[in-house]
Amino acid sequence: MPDIPYNGTRMNAASSGSQQESASQSFCIDADRVYDSCGDKDCLSEMRVFFTEVSQNVINNAVSVRIREANVIDTVVNVEPVTYHSGFYSVDMTFYFEIVLDVSTNNGSAPTTVNGLSVFAKRVILYGGNGNVAVFTSDSDSSCTDPGDASLPTAKVQVARPMALTASLTECSSPCMPSAPIPLCVTEYLCGDIVPSQSRSVLATIGVFTIVQLKRTVQMLIPAFDYCVPDKECVTSTDNPCDMFSRVDFPVEQFFPPNLADIDPDSLETGCGC
């Protein structure tokens, strides 16, 4: 039985176990190959939060703030080749975070929830290989479609939901705005334009986890065992809510929380890793 080369090593087809004893055919496919990647854990300390005019008026009268949550609105990614380092590229990322705050004002009323914008820029260097081809496809809308700079790899950035850590009020010595341009989708998300910081502003600290990849579309030869035929029968849904509820397992863990001895000690660690 011949060996099948796979990812730089040799894998015997018999190792596929219960699937098949050997690959019946090999197929050439277009796939995104990841040339390089990195993961990071950043504690973004005391980022200035910018607000729309309505929210800024609330902040101007605030006596205290408490951070409720943080979300990723948008991430702008640019890839540029690194001079004198063939095959390496800089990936410049600009993250736009929504910071949700509970604001207590001096009128003694219940806290008001407002959202603002924080911006963070980051650069990483990754290997992306070399390429110099133009790609055209038959499903393009125009025969004069610009294929773009196909010599550059594609960057993919994955961002987990940020961990909201803390926020505090601060006095503004002078009005200021975000240093990066604000995309239209961010303005629409916040339901208004960002205004310069006035007498008071907010500094927020959040924790962010990211994975950055550089990839290219390449042709790869893969072994094929069979078509992916579903081996599970579709279950017909019912309109009877009691029938659906009867299939839900009893939530034992909600009534009987685990003991301290049953909890993984690593999950109890705190801190932002600054």
Backbone bond lengths (Angstrom), bond angles and torsions (degrees), N, CA, C in turn:
res aa  C-N    CA-C-N  psi(-1)  N-CA   C-N-CA  omega(-1)  CA-C   N-CA-C  phi
1 M - - - 1.469 - - 1.529 109.03 -
2 P 1.306 119.07 125.64 1.467 120.54 -175.93 1.521 110.92 -72.11
3 D 1.355 114.67 152.66 1.448 120.94 173.51 1.518 110.16 -84.25
4 I 1.315 116.35 150.65 1.465 121.74 -178.86 1.510 108.38 -111.40
5 P 1.338 119.97 118.05 1.471 120.18 177.50 1.511 110.20 -67.67
6 Y 1.315 116.01 136.63 1.468 120.00 -178.41 1.519 108.98 -147.77
7 N 1.345 116.90 116.86 1.465 122.95 172.96 1.523 112.51 54.46
8 G 1.326 117.02 42.58 1.454 119.67 175.38 1.515 113.58 86.03
9 T 1.336 119.99 -9.08 1.455 122.98 177.86 1.517 108.35 -120.26
10 R 1.328 115.66 175.97 1.461 119.46 -179.80 1.519 108.12 -114.09
11 M 1.315 115.49 127.91 1.454 121.86 -177.76 1.510 108.58 -122.05
12 N 1.306 117.56 125.34 1.448 121.48 178.47 1.515 110.04 -73.41
13 A 1.325 116.97 135.27 1.461 120.57 -176.95 1.518 112.25 -62.93
14 A 1.330 117.62 -23.58 1.452 119.84 -179.59 1.520 112.30 -68.32
15 S 1.345 117.23 -16.71 1.461 120.84 -179.07 1.511 112.53 -70.97
16 S 1.334 118.19 -7.72 1.449 120.40 -179.89 1.524 112.28 -71.90
17 G 1.318 118.29 -7.03 1.455 121.92 172.24 1.510 112.48 68.64
18 S 1.352 113.99 -124.51 1.457 119.88 -171.55 1.519 113.22 -74.65
19 Q 1.354 118.66 -9.88 1.467 119.39 -176.69 1.530 110.88 -67.19
20 Q 1.322 116.22 -67.24 1.454 121.59 179.17 1.516 106.90 -155.12
21 E 1.338 118.02 158.53 1.448 119.88 176.54 1.521 111.03 -75.46
22 S 1.299 118.69 -26.62 1.460 121.32 179.47 1.516 108.39 -157.44
23 A 1.334 114.98 159.11 1.452 119.89 177.23 1.520 109.40 -73.83
24 S 1.334 115.20 131.82 1.453 118.88 -178.48 1.515 112.18 -78.56
25 Q 1.353 117.37 -32.19 1.449 121.59 -179.31 1.522 109.50 -147.73
26 S 1.313 115.61 170.06 1.466 121.84 171.97 1.514 108.02 -125.60
27 F 1.332 115.87 142.24 1.454 121.20 -177.74 1.521 109.62 -127.48
28 C 1.342 115.00 148.22 1.457 121.40 175.00 1.529 107.96 -97.29
29 I 1.331 116.73 125.69 1.459 121.04 -178.33 1.519 109.71 -127.59
30 D 1.330 115.97 156.22 1.459 122.12 168.64 1.521 107.80 -90.75
31 A 1.328 116.34 126.37 1.461 120.20 -177.89 1.524 109.19 -143.72
32 D 1.329 115.46 154.01 1.463 121.16 176.44 1.522 108.88 -84.69
33 R 1.330 115.86 110.33 1.463 120.81 177.69 1.524 108.84 -92.10
34 V 1.322 116.45 128.23 1.459 121.62 177.28 1.525 108.32 -84.06
35 Y 1.337 116.69 114.90 1.452 121.29 -179.27 1.528 112.01 -84.25
36 D 1.304 116.79 -32.64 1.464 119.86 -179.21 1.525 107.96 -159.54
37 S 1.314 115.95 152.78 1.460 120.61 179.11 1.515 109.81 -156.82
38 C 1.314 115.84 161.70 1.458 120.96 177.07 1.523 108.59 -152.87
39 G 1.306 115.80 151.27 1.453 122.01 175.65 1.518 109.39 -119.01
40 D 1.318 116.54 148.50 1.457 119.62 -176.64 1.514 110.84 -144.38
41 K 1.324 114.33 153.73 1.459 123.60 177.57 1.519 106.75 -128.09
42 D 1.333 116.98 109.45 1.462 122.14 -174.51 1.522 110.62 -114.88
43 C 1.322 115.73 132.54 1.459 120.84 169.28 1.524 106.62 -99.97
44 L 1.315 116.62 108.95 1.461 122.33 -176.94 1.525 107.24 -92.55
45 S 1.323 114.33 100.17 1.459 120.35 -169.96 1.527 111.65 -92.59
46 E 1.317 115.54 132.72 1.461 124.46 172.78 1.523 112.36 50.55
47 M 1.317 115.83 52.98 1.468 120.85 172.32 1.527 109.06 -77.67
48 R 1.328 115.89 136.98 1.455 119.06 178.58 1.521 109.83 -72.31
49 V 1.320 115.86 138.19 1.460 122.23 179.58 1.527 108.52 -104.35
50 F 1.324 116.66 130.68 1.458 123.14 179.36 1.526 109.08 -108.75
51 F 1.336 115.05 149.63 1.458 120.14 -171.40 1.525 111.23 -131.18
52 T 1.336 114.00 162.76 1.459 120.14 168.33 1.534 108.04 -75.59
53 E 1.310 116.28 172.16 1.465 119.67 -176.50 1.531 111.85 -61.52
54 V 1.334 116.51 -41.35 1.466 119.86 -179.03 1.519 110.73 -64.17
55 S 1.318 117.52 -46.29 1.463 121.08 -179.07 1.520 111.65 -69.26
56 Q 1.347 117.35 -35.32 1.465 120.15 179.51 1.525 110.80 -63.75
57 N 1.312 117.37 -35.30 1.468 120.30 177.73 1.530 110.84 -63.23
58 V 1.324 117.27 -35.44 1.464 120.67 176.79 1.522 109.93 -67.97
59 I 1.338 116.82 -42.33 1.466 120.63 -179.59 1.523 111.02 -64.29
60 N 1.328 117.90 -35.86 1.471 120.89 -179.39 1.526 112.08 -61.34
61 N 1.332 116.78 -26.26 1.462 121.04 -179.68 1.526 112.64 -103.96
62 A 1.330 117.65 13.19 1.460 121.41 -174.89 1.524 111.56 -80.39
63 V 1.328 114.79 146.72 1.461 121.09 172.35 1.533 110.29 -110.04
64 S 1.324 117.58 -21.43 1.465 121.75 176.41 1.522 108.89 -161.26
65 V 1.330 115.31 156.40 1.460 121.45 177.74 1.528 109.04 -135.80
66 R 1.312 114.62 151.25 1.472 121.04 175.26 1.522 107.98 -136.03
67 I 1.329 116.08 128.80 1.458 119.71 -179.01 1.521 109.24 -76.09
68 R 1.329 115.00 133.50 1.467 120.36 -178.87 1.507 110.80 -100.82
69 E 1.330 117.53 -50.02 1.460 121.06 -179.57 1.508 110.02 -160.16
70 A 1.323 116.00 167.85 1.466 122.90 176.30 1.522 108.40 -136.50
71 N 1.333 115.87 142.81 1.464 121.37 -178.25 1.526 109.24 -138.26
72 V 1.328 115.87 153.64 1.465 121.74 175.49 1.521 108.42 -89.59
73 I 1.342 116.28 117.44 1.466 120.34 176.82 1.519 110.69 -83.59
74 D 1.340 116.26 -47.01 1.458 120.74 -176.11 1.525 108.63 -159.99
75 T 1.324 115.43 157.61 1.466 122.10 174.43 1.520 108.02 -137.96
76 V 1.328 116.59 122.66 1.468 122.56 178.28 1.526 107.84 -99.05
77 V 1.342 116.54 127.55 1.462 122.31 -173.89 1.525 109.46 -123.44
78 N 1.334 116.24 131.62 1.463 122.51 175.94 1.522 109.68 -129.21
79 V 1.342 116.01 141.80 1.465 121.99 -179.91 1.519 109.06 -119.92
80 E 1.337 116.28 130.31 1.461 121.97 178.14 1.527 109.29 -136.22
81 P 1.360 117.93 141.95 1.465 119.39 177.18 1.523 111.17 -67.90
82 V 1.330 116.06 146.67 1.462 122.03 178.03 1.524 108.84 -87.98
83 T 1.324 117.30 124.88 1.461 122.22 -178.05 1.521 110.67 -62.14
84 Y 1.327 115.80 134.72 1.468 124.49 176.33 1.530 113.26 69.33
85 H 1.321 117.93 8.57 1.463 120.86 176.59 1.526 107.44 -129.83
86 S 1.335 115.43 84.85 1.452 120.55 -175.13 1.527 110.56 -61.08
87 G 1.325 114.74 132.05 1.451 120.69 177.99 1.513 114.50 90.32
88 F 1.345 117.84 -8.00 1.458 121.17 179.51 1.536 109.84 -104.13
89 Y 1.332 115.14 146.45 1.458 120.71 -175.87 1.526 109.92 -137.84
90 S 1.323 114.22 146.82 1.458 119.55 172.99 1.525 108.59 -93.33
91 V 1.319 115.32 135.16 1.461 121.69 177.38 1.523 106.99 -111.80
92 D 1.334 115.88 109.37 1.462 121.11 -179.82 1.527 108.85 -98.30
93 M 1.315 115.14 123.76 1.463 121.32 -177.19 1.521 109.96 -120.75
94 T 1.310 116.24 135.25 1.461 122.13 173.39 1.519 107.45 -120.85
95 F 1.325 115.63 116.23 1.456 122.19 -177.28 1.524 109.43 -98.60
96 Y 1.321 115.56 135.94 1.463 122.35 176.72 1.533 107.70 -114.85
97 F 1.323 116.39 111.58 1.456 122.41 -175.08 1.527 110.88 -106.07
98 E 1.313 115.56 137.12 1.455 120.85 167.96 1.520 108.33 -88.13
99 I 1.324 116.55 126.45 1.454 122.48 176.71 1.532 107.92 -109.99
100 V 1.324 116.61 117.60 1.459 121.89 -179.08 1.530 108.29 -100.26
101 L 1.348 116.20 126.71 1.463 122.40 -173.89 1.520 110.96 -125.46
102 D 1.327 114.93 146.08 1.459 121.71 166.58 1.524 106.72 -99.69
103 V 1.332 116.59 117.13 1.468 122.18 -172.72 1.524 109.33 -110.05
104 S 1.324 115.34 125.93 1.468 121.56 174.03 1.522 108.21 -98.95
105 T 1.325 116.92 127.03 1.463 121.99 -178.43 1.522 110.52 -103.22
106 N 1.330 115.12 173.04 1.467 120.50 -175.37 1.524 113.71 -81.45
107 N 1.325 117.69 4.98 1.466 119.23 179.11 1.532 112.40 -93.18
108 G 1.332 116.80 2.06 1.451 120.77 174.62 1.507 115.27 78.13
109 S 1.319 118.55 6.46 1.461 121.46 -179.24 1.530 110.12 -80.89
110 A 1.339 116.14 175.88 1.460 121.25 178.01 1.530 110.34 -64.76
111 P 1.333 117.50 151.40 1.464 120.15 -179.33 1.529 112.41 -55.77
112 T 1.330 115.27 144.55 1.463 122.65 177.66 1.521 108.92 -103.98
113 T 1.326 116.86 134.01 1.461 121.26 178.80 1.522 109.82 -91.55
114 V 1.325 116.10 123.35 1.465 122.21 177.43 1.524 108.37 -129.89
115 N 1.321 115.96 158.02 1.462 119.81 174.98 1.513 109.72 -123.30
116 G 1.332 115.13 148.81 1.452 121.67 -179.72 1.516 110.19 -137.77
117 L 1.323 115.37 -174.60 1.460 122.43 -174.08 1.519 110.45 -123.40
118 S 1.328 116.62 131.42 1.464 122.81 169.31 1.523 108.32 -122.13
119 V 1.327 115.79 143.86 1.459 121.74 -176.26 1.525 108.88 -123.43
120 F 1.329 116.00 135.49 1.466 121.53 179.35 1.520 108.89 -137.06
121 A 1.328 116.64 133.04 1.464 122.33 178.89 1.523 109.90 -113.33
122 K 1.324 115.30 143.91 1.462 120.79 -176.18 1.514 109.53 -149.29
123 R 1.353 116.82 147.93 1.458 122.02 178.55 1.522 109.64 -131.67
124 V 1.351 116.14 136.20 1.455 121.67 172.85 1.527 108.44 -129.57
125 I 1.339 116.12 155.13 1.460 122.75 177.64 1.519 108.04 -112.49
126 L 1.342 116.32 125.47 1.455 121.56 -178.87 1.521 110.21 -135.51
127 Y 1.334 115.39 158.18 1.464 120.67 175.90 1.521 109.24 -86.59
128 G 1.335 115.64 129.45 1.456 120.10 -178.51 1.507 114.46 -126.41
129 G 1.351 117.98 9.32 1.457 120.12 179.91 1.514 112.25 71.49
130 N 1.322 115.87 -178.22 1.459 122.16 -179.46 1.513 110.07 -119.72
131 G 1.321 115.59 143.95 1.459 120.74 177.25 1.513 109.80 -160.53
132 N 1.326 115.97 151.71 1.461 119.76 -179.77 1.525 108.73 -153.46
133 V 1.322 115.50 63.83 1.455 120.09 -179.43 1.516 109.34 -128.74
134 A 1.321 115.40 153.97 1.466 121.99 172.61 1.524 107.74 -106.49
135 V 1.314 116.34 136.56 1.460 121.38 -175.36 1.527 109.44 -114.16
136 F 1.333 116.58 124.56 1.464 122.97 175.09 1.523 107.84 -125.28
137 T 1.305 116.11 143.91 1.458 120.25 179.46 1.523 110.19 -128.19
138 S 1.330 115.91 159.31 1.462 120.52 -176.49 1.516 112.59 -73.57
139 D 1.328 117.95 -16.33 1.463 119.34 -179.06 1.524 112.67 -94.67
140 S 1.333 117.50 14.96 1.459 120.44 176.75 1.519 110.05 -68.70
141 D 1.333 116.36 149.79 1.457 120.78 -178.22 1.525 112.42 -73.52
142 S 1.314 118.03 -24.51 1.459 120.76 -175.98 1.512 109.39 -138.20
143 S 1.333 115.36 148.62 1.465 119.86 177.74 1.514 111.35 -73.69
144 C 1.325 117.60 -11.52 1.466 121.58 178.99 1.530 110.54 -110.76
145 T 1.315 116.91 31.95 1.457 120.96 -179.53 1.519 110.27 -64.82
146 D 1.327 116.12 133.46 1.453 121.17 176.50 1.524 108.90 -78.35
147 P 1.353 118.44 117.89 1.458 119.68 -178.08 1.510 113.14 -74.17
148 G 1.315 118.13 -7.65 1.460 120.84 -177.98 1.514 110.76 78.73
149 D 1.332 116.09 -172.49 1.447 121.43 179.71 1.517 108.26 -88.16
150 A 1.334 115.54 89.59 1.463 120.17 -176.44 1.517 112.30 -73.39
151 S 1.355 117.86 -8.52 1.458 119.24 177.76 1.522 111.70 -73.42
152 L 1.341 117.39 -15.94 1.459 121.24 179.43 1.520 110.43 -89.41
153 P 1.321 117.66 139.57 1.465 119.33 172.57 1.516 110.40 -72.24
154 T 1.297 116.50 167.94 1.460 122.77 178.04 1.518 109.50 -96.79
155 A 1.322 115.64 131.45 1.458 120.60 177.70 1.526 109.25 -96.97
156 K 1.317 115.51 136.12 1.459 122.32 175.61 1.518 108.24 -122.96
157 V 1.329 116.24 125.68 1.465 121.78 -178.25 1.525 108.29 -118.17
158 Q 1.315 116.14 123.65 1.457 122.31 176.00 1.534 108.71 -110.73
159 V 1.324 116.03 129.18 1.461 121.60 -177.19 1.523 108.59 -125.40
160 A 1.315 116.33 123.18 1.459 120.07 174.17 1.526 109.19 -75.50
161 R 1.328 115.79 160.62 1.460 118.83 178.05 1.520 109.37 -60.10
162 P 1.340 118.18 126.18 1.464 120.35 -176.21 1.527 112.30 -62.27
163 M 1.325 114.55 152.26 1.452 121.57 175.56 1.527 108.65 -93.81
164 A 1.324 117.24 117.54 1.462 121.81 179.84 1.524 109.00 -77.33
165 L 1.341 117.37 121.74 1.458 121.10 -174.33 1.530 112.83 -106.35
166 T 1.325 117.62 -58.84 1.461 118.81 -178.07 1.524 109.93 -159.97
167 A 1.334 115.41 164.09 1.468 122.02 176.35 1.514 108.24 -150.70
168 S 1.338 115.54 151.64 1.466 120.32 -179.24 1.518 109.57 -148.39
169 L 1.334 115.95 153.36 1.460 121.73 175.62 1.518 110.07 -80.04
170 T 1.328 115.73 149.35 1.461 120.79 176.03 1.520 108.65 -146.26
171 E 1.339 115.77 153.41 1.456 121.09 177.11 1.521 109.54 -85.89
172 C 1.329 116.53 143.79 1.465 121.67 179.96 1.522 109.50 -96.09
173 S 1.309 115.97 121.58 1.459 119.37 175.91 1.526 111.24 -76.36
174 S 1.322 115.92 -29.05 1.473 120.81 177.71 1.516 108.19 -157.05
175 P 1.342 117.70 149.30 1.467 119.78 178.84 1.527 110.93 -61.73
176 C 1.323 116.92 144.01 1.458 120.61 178.53 1.519 109.52 -147.44
177 M 1.344 114.67 160.08 1.453 122.99 -179.19 1.530 108.41 -129.79
178 P 1.339 118.68 163.60 1.472 120.42 175.73 1.519 110.77 -58.19
179 S 1.329 116.20 141.75 1.465 120.55 -179.27 1.521 112.32 -74.00
180 A 1.328 117.93 -24.00 1.460 121.44 -179.79 1.526 110.14 -95.77
181 P 1.336 117.41 149.19 1.475 119.74 175.42 1.522 110.54 -60.53
182 I 1.307 116.67 145.95 1.459 121.81 -178.66 1.526 108.96 -98.14
183 P 1.331 118.84 116.29 1.476 120.75 179.47 1.524 111.62 -61.68
184 L 1.320 115.18 154.29 1.457 120.74 -179.14 1.523 111.17 -60.68
185 C 1.336 117.35 -37.20 1.466 119.83 -177.85 1.523 110.92 -64.88
186 V 1.335 117.82 -29.91 1.458 121.09 178.29 1.527 109.54 -70.98
187 T 1.338 116.69 -43.79 1.462 120.76 177.95 1.522 110.82 -60.65
188 E 1.330 116.40 -42.69 1.467 120.05 179.15 1.524 110.65 -66.26
189 Y 1.320 117.00 -37.32 1.460 120.37 -179.82 1.525 110.89 -63.99
190 L 1.338 116.78 -38.96 1.461 121.40 -179.20 1.521 112.68 -84.34
191 C 1.331 117.05 -3.44 1.469 122.60 177.70 1.532 112.17 60.58
192 G 1.314 116.64 41.17 1.459 119.80 177.08 1.523 111.61 160.76
193 D 1.331 114.98 165.17 1.459 120.70 178.61 1.526 110.38 -80.22
194 I 1.324 114.21 147.42 1.463 120.33 175.59 1.527 108.97 -74.80
195 V 1.342 116.76 136.23 1.464 121.70 178.60 1.521 108.64 -110.12
196 P 1.331 118.67 157.05 1.465 120.58 178.61 1.522 111.19 -60.82
197 S 1.338 115.14 146.24 1.463 120.04 175.22 1.520 109.45 -59.70
198 Q 1.329 116.05 140.16 1.464 120.33 -176.96 1.529 110.18 -109.85
199 S 1.323 118.47 -129.08 1.456 120.06 -174.46 1.516 112.69 -65.94
200 R 1.334 117.10 -32.55 1.454 120.74 -179.70 1.517 110.70 -132.90
201 S 1.327 114.51 150.20 1.449 120.92 176.35 1.522 108.06 -140.44
202 V 1.319 115.62 -177.96 1.465 121.74 -177.44 1.521 108.72 -129.53
203 L 1.332 115.48 139.26 1.457 122.38 172.97 1.522 108.01 -111.10
204 A 1.338 116.65 126.47 1.463 121.78 -176.76 1.517 110.05 -118.89
205 T 1.333 115.65 147.27 1.459 122.56 176.01 1.521 108.33 -122.22
206 I 1.344 115.81 125.74 1.459 120.89 -179.52 1.524 109.40 -133.88
207 G 1.317 116.18 158.35 1.464 122.37 174.52 1.513 110.28 -108.83
208 V 1.341 116.03 134.56 1.462 120.93 -173.94 1.527 109.97 -130.10
209 F 1.335 115.69 136.16 1.458 122.57 174.97 1.530 108.36 -114.56
210 T 1.337 116.78 128.86 1.467 120.74 -178.08 1.523 110.90 -134.30
211 I 1.323 115.74 152.11 1.460 123.44 169.44 1.522 107.15 -128.58
212 V 1.335 116.47 128.11 1.472 122.42 -179.06 1.518 108.12 -117.86
213 Q 1.343 115.82 133.15 1.460 121.64 179.70 1.521 110.25 -129.10
214 L 1.334 116.03 145.05 1.455 122.38 168.22 1.519 107.57 -112.61
215 K 1.343 116.99 126.86 1.450 120.02 -175.08 1.520 110.48 -139.06
216 R 1.318 114.91 157.09 1.463 123.24 174.57 1.524 108.80 -134.19
217 T 1.333 115.02 150.17 1.454 120.32 174.82 1.521 108.81 -81.84
218 V 1.327 116.94 121.22 1.463 122.36 -178.00 1.524 108.86 -130.85
219 Q 1.334 115.56 161.90 1.457 121.12 173.98 1.519 109.02 -91.99
220 M 1.321 115.28 129.04 1.458 120.56 -177.52 1.520 109.42 -128.49
221 L 1.336 116.14 141.05 1.455 122.48 176.57 1.528 107.75 -96.95
222 I 1.330 115.84 120.38 1.460 119.82 -176.93 1.518 110.04 -124.19
223 P 1.345 117.23 148.77 1.462 119.62 174.32 1.522 110.04 -75.66
224 A 1.313 116.79 142.94 1.460 121.42 178.84 1.523 108.85 -120.60
225 F 1.325 116.45 128.67 1.453 121.69 -179.70 1.526 111.70 -94.14
226 D 1.337 116.79 -43.95 1.458 120.27 -179.28 1.520 107.56 -171.62
227 Y 1.338 115.31 172.69 1.455 119.19 172.86 1.521 109.66 -71.02
228 C 1.322 115.55 154.37 1.461 120.94 -179.82 1.522 109.03 -83.68
229 V 1.310 116.74 79.54 1.457 122.01 179.90 1.526 108.35 -85.62
230 P 1.335 119.11 125.15 1.465 120.49 -179.55 1.523 110.78 -60.19
231 D 1.347 116.15 136.65 1.452 120.57 177.77 1.519 111.74 -108.88
232 K 1.346 116.68 14.57 1.456 121.80 -179.52 1.520 109.18 -121.02
233 E 1.306 116.21 133.25 1.457 121.27 -179.88 1.520 110.29 -80.75
234 C 1.330 117.13 136.81 1.456 121.25 178.22 1.530 109.70 -68.51
235 V 1.329 114.86 134.81 1.459 120.63 178.82 1.517 108.38 -94.94
236 T 1.306 116.67 123.48 1.458 121.57 -179.64 1.522 109.78 -70.50
237 S 1.329 115.98 128.66 1.453 120.09 179.51 1.521 110.21 -73.51
238 T 1.332 114.47 157.65 1.452 119.88 -179.84 1.516 109.55 -124.49
239 D 1.306 115.74 152.18 1.453 120.46 178.49 1.521 111.89 -85.69
240 N 1.320 117.63 -5.73 1.456 121.46 -178.81 1.514 109.80 -81.96
241 P 1.338 119.61 110.86 1.473 120.45 -177.07 1.513 112.63 -64.79
242 C 1.337 118.67 -29.29 1.463 120.50 -179.73 1.528 110.82 -69.58
243 D 1.350 117.09 -34.79 1.462 119.63 176.67 1.528 110.27 -64.83
244 M 1.330 116.42 -41.98 1.459 120.16 178.27 1.522 110.86 -65.12
245 F 1.343 117.24 -41.41 1.462 121.25 -179.12 1.527 111.25 -66.01
246 S 1.321 117.65 -30.74 1.459 120.65 -178.80 1.515 112.39 -67.18
247 R 1.346 117.73 -20.33 1.459 121.36 -179.93 1.517 112.52 -89.84
248 V 1.327 117.97 -4.04 1.462 121.72 179.23 1.519 109.42 -84.53
249 D 1.350 116.91 129.08 1.457 121.16 179.36 1.523 110.47 -67.66
250 F 1.311 114.77 148.69 1.460 119.98 178.05 1.531 109.30 -67.60
251 P 1.350 118.77 129.30 1.478 121.19 -175.73 1.529 111.41 -79.46
252 V 1.317 116.11 76.06 1.461 120.69 -176.57 1.520 111.25 -59.56
253 E 1.350 116.44 -40.82 1.467 119.65 -175.60 1.518 112.37 -65.28
254 Q 1.338 118.26 -21.12 1.456 120.09 178.52 1.532 111.57 -74.03
255 F 1.341 116.50 -27.37 1.458 120.28 -179.22 1.525 112.67 -96.62
256 F 1.340 116.42 -24.93 1.457 121.00 -178.25 1.520 108.95 -128.92
257 P 1.352 118.43 83.23 1.470 121.71 179.97 1.522 110.77 -60.75
258 P 1.333 118.64 151.57 1.461 121.20 179.90 1.524 111.38 -65.99
259 N 1.335 115.72 150.89 1.453 121.15 175.21 1.514 109.68 -72.49
260 L 1.325 116.49 162.30 1.453 121.26 -179.98 1.519 111.07 -59.80
261 A 1.356 116.73 -35.15 1.465 120.02 -178.65 1.522 112.01 -68.70
262 D 1.347 117.22 -19.84 1.468 120.64 -179.11 1.513 113.64 -89.95
263 I 1.322 117.65 -5.08 1.461 121.50 -177.06 1.522 109.52 -92.27
264 D 1.311 115.76 137.46 1.466 121.26 177.20 1.517 109.22 -62.72
265 P 1.341 119.45 122.72 1.472 121.48 -179.10 1.519 113.28 -57.35
266 D 1.347 117.50 -31.59 1.470 119.71 -178.53 1.519 111.60 -64.92
267 S 1.361 117.31 -27.89 1.454 120.05 -178.17 1.519 111.44 -75.17
268 L 1.343 117.68 -10.10 1.456 120.42 -179.01 1.520 112.51 -92.80
269 E 1.348 117.42 -5.44 1.467 120.03 -179.07 1.506 110.18 -68.61
270 T 1.306 116.02 139.58 1.460 122.37 179.29 1.511 110.19 -121.40
271 G 1.317 115.58 175.65 1.458 120.00 179.81 1.505 110.31 108.32
272 C 1.314 116.13 155.73 1.470 120.78 -176.12 1.507 112.35 -99.66
273 G 1.329 118.27 -0.57 1.462 119.88 177.07 1.503 114.11 69.04
274 C 1.344 117.26 30.41 1.458 119.25 -179.50 1.520 109.69 -67.20
